[in-house]
Amino acid sequence: MAARTLVKGQGVRQVQRRTVAVLSIAQVFGGLGTGATVSIGSILAVALSGSSAWAGAVATVMT
């Protein structure tokens, strides 16, 4: 199956708009995932170690 080439200005704009939308959504989900990793990781570190001293270790490792 051959790839389609968009030459017309309107088609290019449509592809650019869709690409920016997909990349923006991916950026949002990536940010949410990173935040959730730090939050849940800290809770998990405290639960596994039994000490709140390890809660900051996750943030240190993630940065």
ChimeraX attribute file (.defattr): number of C-alpha atoms within 10 A of each C-alpha:
attribute: neighborCount
match mode: 1-to-1
recipient: residues
	/A:1	3
	/A:2	4
	/A:3	5
	/A:4	6
	/A:5	8
	/A:6	12
	/A:7	8
	/A:8	8
	/A:9	8
	/A:10	10
	/A:11	12
	/A:12	13
	/A:13	12
	/A:14	12
	/A:15	12
	/A:16	12
	/A:17	11
	/A:18	12
	/A:19	12
	/A:20	12
	/A:21	12
	/A:22	11
	/A:23	11
	/A:24	12
	/A:25	12
	/A:26	12
	/A:27	12
	/A:28	10
	/A:29	12
	/A:30	12
	/A:31	12
	/A:32	11
	/A:33	12
	/A:34	11
	/A:35	14
	/A:36	12
	/A:37	15
	/A:38	20
	/A:39	14
	/A:40	13
	/A:41	18
	/A:42	19
	/A:43	16
	/A:44	15
	/A:45	18
	/A:46	17
	/A:47	13
	/A:48	10
	/A:49	11
	/A:50	10
	/A:51	10
	/A:52	13
	/A:53	10
	/A:54	17
	/A:55	20
	/A:56	15
	/A:57	15
	/A:58	18
	/A:59	15
	/A:60	9
	/A:61	8
	/A:62	11
	/A:63	6
